[in-house]
Structure formats: C-alpha cells, structure tokens
Amino acid sequence: MNTENICGLRREDFQSEVQGKQTDLFVLKNNKGCEVAITNYGGALVAIMVPDRNGKMANVVQGHDNIEEVITSPEPFLSTLIGRYGNRICKGKFTLEGKEYSLAINNGPNHLHGGPTGCHARVWDAEQKDAQTLVLNYTFADGEEGFPGNLEMEVVYTFTDENELVIDYKGSTDKTTIVNMTNHGFFSLTGIANPTPTIDDLVCEINADFYVPIDDTSIPLGEVASVTGTPFDFTTAKPVGKDIDADHIQIKHGAGYDHCWVLNKKEVGELSYAAKITDPNTGRTMEVYTTEPGVQVYTDNWATGYKGQHGATFPKRSGICFEAQHFPDSPNRQHFPSVVLKPGETYTQRTVYKFGVEK
C-alpha cells in the first residue's frame, strides 16, 4: 500500500510510454486531506477520496489501478474525458458549411463519443501546476476520427478546499468544426468495493423540467418532452432505482436511464445547479453544476462486473454518470443549441462536481 496517497495508487503503475508519450498519475490534494487522482491517458479520473458521515474515506469514482488496465478496460469511457463530440451522432454523418462528413460507426448504427480513438484513448500533455491543479492539453488533428479542423483543447482539473472537482474546458479551431466535450465519471458514492453496491438507493434530484426522448438506437426523436408524469421526473428527489425499470418505452430504449435532461437555465451559458445525488447509507452527497444546456444521465446499464482498482468489481448499475454536454445529434438538429465552433471563436465549458456529507 502506498503511504503517500490515501487512494493507495502507485505512480509507477501508471508510468509508461504510449503513443510515443509518457503516461503518469497525478494526485490533487486539498486542505481537508481529500484526494483526486487522474491519469493523462484519456484524462481519466481513477480515484476521488472523500469522507462519509463518520469521516471514513472511500474512493467514489470507478477506475483502474494501472495504466494497462486503463487502456484495455472493458468500459473504454470509464471516467475519462470525451471528445471531440460526446454522445451520439445519427449514422455517423453530419453536414457543415455544405460538406458532408462521415464518422466511425461504433454504437449500433451511430457514432458515439468521438469514435474509438477519441480523446478518451489518447495521451494528453500534462502539467501539474500545484497541489490542486492539473492542466491537460490535446490537439485533435484535422480529419482525426473524420472531424474537420485542428482543434486545440485545454482541460484544467482543479480540486478546491470545498471538495469541488472543477473541470474547465477551453478550445480553438483553425477550421469550422463541431465540439461537445464532456467527462464520463462513473460515480459510486457508497465507495467502490467487491462488488460495488448498486446505485438504486441513491436519492437523486435533477434540475430539469424536460428531457430528450430517443429512438431504439438512442438518437433523439427531435423534440424535448416534459418529465411530468414520467420515470424521468427528478424535479423532486427520489431513489434512482424507483422507476429505473418502469414499463415505459423510453426506459426500454435506454435499458434504464441513458438520456439527456434539458437543464433549467435562466440564461444561456450560466454556471447553474444541474443535479444532486445523496447516498443514504454513508451520507455522502455530490452536486453537479454546469454551464452546459444538458446533462446525460447514464445508470451503467451494461456493466458486467469487470474488475477495477484494488480488487473492486463493477456490476451492472453500480455507477452513475452525469455527463454535462450539449444534446445528442445536435449537428443534425438545427433547433438544438449549436455545437459549431469557428476559427477565432473559443469553446468554453465549466462543470463542477461538489462532494459533501449529510449527517
């Protein structure tokens, strides 16, 4: 066991040469003695150590304990950064300034999460500025995974003394392109274990009166729908498991929850409250704030019980994801908020995961 880090992860287990670059482990620590561990392979979160109501620390994010298992994970997007386009694009095609682009088909008939070699599977340049700040940089090449433009992306992870994990994104392009970055953290507030407990008992609130219904390939039907009277109504907090297997066509399409909620916003781009989960067993809480218009909530519906760090296993529905983002298939939906980025413009996003405790 590594005594330097309470997460017990060893830096040397993450040090390798991949794609001609060095991979490493970076540990952010705050004045409360809490930790966030990140590898620059995919910008993956591999540990978030926060206390329960009795002060007991546990890791509340799913990850692996060495670089080989990060790279070969059965869940390629396990707690990684996602880009250049998070979520799905119908049939992997979109048209921009009169030209049609074709992308990899890697999720049924559709494109998902920037493709098989999106930024989740790339080594980012990394610099740890101080005990609480990690700066990651990656340049998506023009034509990489079929997308236009050299897109320079900077992602800054900051772990504050208030136990907030702040993720700031900043991007620029030399050619008109589309951008929809996100983070795919798989959160397990009870703490990862063998097996990691189900998320059914987590009490969840989502600040959204509408959501984006999907077809049976998870592509938006086109309109947003009211959550009222559906399993998607989390405007009043309720257990995640309460309606997760409800007899509802949208639940069937997602095999549970795998949908984008349309966040209630006073103004476009404001940093505002998106969601909160509370674990009644440990008292741990996580609040989500974002500048994005939507949050994709995914309830880990396809996990198989594969192995994670320190012998933990990750069965079906043992994690929950809050992927702050623009709506799925936005490039093909003119009435959705735009994901187009032009030369001279700057892409920005801020998302905050704030960890707390309720007695």
Buried (B, 14 or more C-beta within 10 A) or exposed (E): EEEEBBBBBBBEBBBBEBEEBEBBBBBBBBEBEBBBBBBBBBBBBBBBBBBBEEEEBBBBBBBBBBBEBBBEBBBBBBBBBBBBBBBBBBBBBBEBEEEEBEBBBBBEEBBBBBBEEBBBBBBBEBEBEEEBBBBBBBBBEBEBBBBBBBBBBBBBBBBBEEBBBBBBBBBBBEBBBBBBBBBBBBBBBBBBBEEBBBBBBBBBBBBBBBBBBBEEEBBBEEEBBEBEEBBBBBBEBBBBBBBBEEEEEBBEBBBBBBBBBBBBBEEEEEBBBBBBBBBEBBBBBBBBBBBBBBBBBBBBBEBEEBBBBBEBBBBBBBBBBBBBBBBBBBBBBEEBBEBBBEEEEEBEBBBBBBBBBEE
